Amino acid sequence: MSQTAIYWLAFLAYSGLVVGMGFYVWWRRRHRKDAQDNRAYWAASKNLSGWASGLSISASMMSISWSCVYGVQLFYWHGIGGAWLLIIPWLITMGGFYWFAPLFRRLDAFSQPELLAKRFGPRSRQVLAPALIFVFIVWGGAEIYAAGITIAPFLGIPVPATLLLIALVVGAYSFTGGFEAVVSTDKIQFALVALFILIMAIVGLNAVAGMGAAGELLSVSRSAPKHAPGAPWYVSPGMAMIVMT
């Protein structure tokens, strides 16, 4: 079996899994009393656990994949002090989610415009909605494009065809299963990326240990290419960049 065939099998298996989850959520909702409840479709009736929501956020908005790629770049540029530009702000954001989530769950709103409308009136909703439509269309398109140009060479098909396939798969499980299906597939994506990162970390550490350089990691990280002049190693990006972040 050729490598291209293996990649196609993996792509089809994953696509079948996530689309199947969407149809399963749709089928289960049909047999419940909330079959006609829009809140079940758009907000999973607000019954998702903290773990489910957290894994979904990590796999989507606070993407575990780009965070790791960007994190590696920051640590290369700034050394350990690069934590101030991603890890620490990320943890602060997660803390904000933790503290404000109970308040948001009590509000009968799904989207940000709907939330503002309840506080400031319908005019605020009309002002914010166009901006969010533009942002999320561009964001969603960029993610599909990035996935398409990455996957297309492995599948051996043109990029536009790959983009169409990805859009159809995402649209299928999102349309059929709603928010609950999206969160369920996000958990699968998180597990796959986390497994990949774990394997890469083990491979990297074994390579470093094999070179006998494990004890030099800390000292090397203190000398970074973009170390701000005069700044201590633990705030190597400089206070100005840290504050702006």
C-alpha positions as CSV (number, residue, x, y, z in Angstrom):
1,M,0.0,0.0,0.0
2,S,1.4,3.4,-1.0
3,Q,1.8,6.2,1.5
4,T,-0.8,8.3,-0.3
5,A,-3.3,5.5,0.2
6,I,-2.5,5.4,3.9
7,Y,-3.0,9.1,4.2
8,W,-6.4,8.8,2.4
9,L,-7.4,6.0,4.8
10,A,-6.5,8.1,7.8
11,F,-8.3,11.2,6.4
12,L,-11.4,9.2,5.6
13,A,-11.4,7.4,9.0
14,Y,-11.1,10.7,10.9
15,S,-13.7,12.3,8.7
16,G,-16.1,9.4,9.2
17,L,-15.6,9.6,12.9
18,V,-16.4,13.3,13.3
19,V,-19.3,13.3,10.9
20,G,-20.6,10.2,12.6
21,M,-20.4,12.0,15.9
22,G,-22.5,14.8,14.5
23,F,-25.2,12.4,13.3
24,Y,-25.1,10.6,16.6
25,V,-25.7,13.8,18.5
26,W,-28.5,14.7,16.1
27,W,-30.1,11.2,16.5
28,R,-29.9,11.4,20.3
29,R,-31.4,14.8,20.4
30,R,-34.3,13.7,18.2
31,H,-35.3,11.1,20.9
32,R,-35.2,13.6,23.7
33,K,-37.8,16.1,24.9
34,D,-35.5,19.0,23.8
35,A,-35.6,18.0,20.1
36,Q,-37.1,21.4,19.2
37,D,-35.2,23.4,21.7
38,N,-32.8,25.8,20.0
39,R,-30.6,26.0,23.1
40,A,-29.8,22.3,22.7
41,Y,-28.5,22.9,19.2
42,W,-26.7,26.2,19.8
43,A,-25.5,25.8,23.4
44,A,-25.8,22.1,24.2
45,S,-28.5,23.1,26.7
46,K,-25.5,24.5,28.8
47,N,-24.9,21.0,30.1
48,L,-21.3,20.6,29.1
49,S,-18.8,19.8,31.8
50,G,-15.9,22.0,32.6
51,W,-13.5,19.4,31.1
52,A,-15.4,19.3,27.8
53,S,-15.5,23.1,27.5
54,G,-11.8,23.4,28.5
55,L,-10.6,20.9,26.0
56,S,-12.7,22.5,23.3
57,I,-11.3,25.9,24.0
58,S,-7.8,24.5,24.0
59,A,-8.3,22.8,20.6
60,S,-10.0,25.8,19.0
61,M,-9.9,29.4,20.3
62,M,-6.8,28.9,22.5
63,S,-5.4,26.4,19.9
64,I,-3.0,23.9,21.4
65,S,-1.4,23.5,18.0
66,W,-0.5,27.1,17.1
67,S,0.2,27.8,20.8
68,C,2.9,25.2,20.8
69,V,4.4,26.3,17.5
70,Y,4.4,30.0,18.6
71,G,5.7,29.0,22.0
72,V,8.7,27.2,20.5
73,Q,9.4,30.3,18.5
74,L,9.1,32.6,21.5
75,F,11.4,30.4,23.6
76,Y,14.0,30.4,20.8
77,W,13.8,34.2,20.5
78,H,13.6,35.1,24.2
79,G,14.6,32.1,26.2
80,I,12.8,31.3,29.5
81,G,11.5,34.9,29.6
82,G,9.4,34.1,26.6
83,A,6.9,32.6,29.0
84,W,5.7,36.2,29.7
85,L,4.5,36.4,26.1
86,L,2.4,33.3,25.9
87,I,2.3,30.9,28.8
88,I,1.6,33.4,31.6
89,P,-1.0,35.4,29.6
90,W,-2.6,32.1,28.6
91,L,-2.9,31.0,32.2
92,I,-4.3,34.4,33.2
93,T,-6.9,34.1,30.5
94,M,-7.8,30.6,31.7
95,G,-8.2,32.1,35.2
96,G,-10.6,34.7,33.8
97,F,-12.6,32.0,32.2
98,Y,-12.7,30.1,35.4
99,W,-14.0,33.1,37.4
100,F,-16.4,34.5,34.9
101,A,-17.9,31.2,33.5
102,P,-20.5,30.8,36.4
103,L,-21.7,34.4,35.6
104,F,-21.9,33.8,31.9
105,R,-23.7,30.5,32.4
106,R,-26.5,32.2,34.3
107,L,-27.1,34.6,31.5
108,D,-29.6,33.6,28.8
109,A,-27.4,34.4,25.9
110,F,-25.4,32.4,23.4
111,S,-23.3,35.0,21.4
112,Q,-21.4,38.1,22.4
113,P,-23.8,40.4,20.6
114,E,-26.8,38.8,22.3
115,L,-25.0,39.2,25.7
116,L,-24.4,42.9,25.1
117,A,-27.9,43.5,23.9
118,K,-29.3,42.3,27.2
119,R,-27.1,44.9,29.0
120,F,-27.0,47.8,26.6
121,G,-29.9,47.3,24.3
122,P,-30.4,46.0,20.7
123,R,-28.3,48.8,19.2
124,S,-25.1,47.4,20.7
125,R,-25.9,44.1,19.1
126,Q,-26.3,45.7,15.7
127,V,-23.0,47.4,16.0
128,L,-21.0,44.4,17.2
129,A,-22.5,41.7,14.9
130,P,-21.0,42.8,11.6
131,A,-17.5,43.0,13.1
132,L,-17.8,39.5,14.5
133,I,-19.2,38.1,11.3
134,F,-16.1,39.5,9.4
135,V,-13.7,38.2,12.1
136,F,-15.0,34.7,12.3
137,I,-15.4,34.3,8.5
138,V,-11.8,35.3,8.0
139,W,-10.6,33.2,11.0
140,G,-12.6,30.1,9.8
141,G,-11.4,30.5,6.3
142,A,-7.8,30.9,7.4
143,E,-7.9,27.7,9.5
144,I,-9.4,25.7,6.6
145,Y,-6.8,27.2,4.2
146,A,-4.0,26.3,6.6
147,A,-5.3,22.8,6.9
148,G,-5.8,22.5,3.2
149,I,-2.3,23.5,2.1
150,T,-0.9,21.1,4.8
151,I,-2.9,18.1,3.9
152,A,-3.1,18.5,0.1
153,P,0.5,17.2,-0.6
154,F,-0.2,14.1,1.4
155,L,-3.4,13.3,-0.3
156,G,-2.0,14.1,-3.8
157,I,-4.9,16.3,-4.8
158,P,-5.1,20.1,-5.6
159,V,-5.4,22.5,-2.7
160,P,-8.9,23.8,-3.8
161,A,-10.2,20.2,-3.7
162,T,-8.7,19.7,-0.2
163,L,-10.3,22.9,1.0
164,L,-13.7,21.7,-0.3
165,L,-13.4,18.3,1.4
166,I,-12.4,19.9,4.7
167,A,-15.3,22.4,4.5
168,L,-17.8,19.7,3.7
169,V,-16.6,17.6,6.7
170,V,-16.7,20.5,9.1
171,G,-20.0,21.7,7.8
172,A,-21.6,18.2,8.0
173,Y,-20.9,17.6,11.7
174,S,-21.5,21.2,12.7
175,F,-24.9,21.4,10.9
176,T,-26.2,18.0,12.1
177,G,-24.9,18.0,15.7
178,G,-24.7,21.6,16.6
179,F,-22.5,22.9,19.4
180,E,-22.4,19.6,21.2
181,A,-20.9,17.9,18.2
182,V,-18.4,20.6,17.7
183,V,-17.2,20.3,21.3
184,S,-17.0,16.5,20.9
185,T,-14.8,16.7,17.8
186,D,-12.7,19.3,19.5
187,K,-11.9,16.8,22.3
188,I,-10.7,14.3,19.7
189,Q,-8.5,17.0,18.0
190,F,-7.0,17.9,21.4
191,A,-6.2,14.3,22.2
192,L,-4.5,13.8,18.8
193,V,-2.4,17.0,19.0
194,A,-1.5,16.4,22.6
195,L,-0.3,12.9,21.8
196,F,1.8,14.3,18.9
197,I,3.3,16.9,21.1
198,L,4.1,14.3,23.8
199,I,5.8,12.1,21.3
200,M,7.8,15.0,19.9
201,A,8.9,16.0,23.4
202,I,10.0,12.5,24.2
203,V,12.0,12.3,21.0
204,G,13.6,15.7,21.6
205,L,14.5,14.9,25.2
206,N,16.0,11.6,24.2
207,A,18.1,13.3,21.5
208,V,19.3,15.9,23.9
209,A,20.2,13.3,26.5
210,G,22.0,11.3,23.8
211,M,24.2,14.4,23.1
212,G,24.9,14.8,26.8
213,A,23.6,18.3,26.7
214,A,20.6,18.0,29.1
215,G,22.4,20.0,31.8
216,E,23.1,22.8,29.5
217,L,19.4,23.5,28.6
218,L,19.0,26.2,31.2
219,S,22.2,28.0,30.5
220,V,21.6,28.0,26.8
221,S,18.1,29.3,27.2
222,R,19.4,32.3,29.1
223,S,21.3,33.6,26.0
224,A,18.5,34.4,23.5
225,P,18.7,36.0,20.1
226,K,16.2,38.7,21.0
227,H,17.2,39.3,24.6
228,A,16.3,42.9,25.4
229,P,19.5,44.9,26.3
230,G,19.9,45.2,30.1
231,A,16.9,43.0,31.0
232,P,17.4,40.1,33.4
233,W,17.1,36.6,31.8
234,Y,13.7,36.0,33.4
235,V,12.2,39.0,31.7
236,S,14.3,38.8,28.6
237,P,11.7,40.2,26.2
238,G,11.8,43.5,28.1
239,M,9.1,45.1,30.3
240,A,7.7,47.1,27.4
241,M,6.8,44.0,25.3
242,I,5.6,42.2,28.4
243,V,3.2,45.0,29.4
244,M,1.9,45.3,25.8
245,T,1.2,41.6,25.8
